[in-house]
Amino acid sequence: MAMEAQARKRSFTEILKSLLMPHFSEREEILKILNENYSKEIAIAKLMEEYSEIIPFDFLREKLKKVASEERGHAEKLKQKIIELGGSVNPLPKIFDVRMETIHDQRGFRRLVAVLEFDKEIYEGYISQINKLEDDKVKNLLREIVEDEERHKDILMDVVMKLC
Ligand SMILES: [Fe+2]
C-alpha cells in the first residue's frame, strides 16, 4: 500500500515536472546532482588536507589524509559517471568558496568540527538522493560512496576523540 502511494506520488511529481519544466529531464537532474556532489567532495577533500597539516600527531594526520584521498576518489568516480552520461564536469567553486571561508574562519579544533558537520551534510545528501533518484546505475554508485562515508564517519570520530 505504502509503495503504491509512493508510486502515485512519484508519477504525479513527474506530470507536474513535465508541465512546469518540460526540458528538465531526469538526466539533467542527475547531471546537476552529480556535479554538486563532485564539487562538495573536492571541497571537503581540500579542507581535510589543510586540517591534517596542523595535526601534531603523525598517525592521526595520516588517518585524515587517507580519508581526504578517498574523498578525492569519490570525486573521480562522480566525474567518470558525469562523462559517461554525456555531461561535463562543471564545478561550483563560488558556492563552496563561501562555505569554505566560513569554515576557515573557525579556529583550531572548531574548524575540524565544522568539517565534520559538512561531511555529515554530504552523507545525508547522498541518502536522500538514493531515495529520490530512479536510475539504478547512479543509485549503485551513490550507495558505493555511502559505504565509504559510513566508514569515514567512524575514522573521523576517532580522530576527533583523540584530539580533544
Ligand atoms: Fe566522499
Residues whose N, C-alpha, C, O or C-beta is under 5 A from the ligand:
A	BS01	LIG	E41 E71 H74
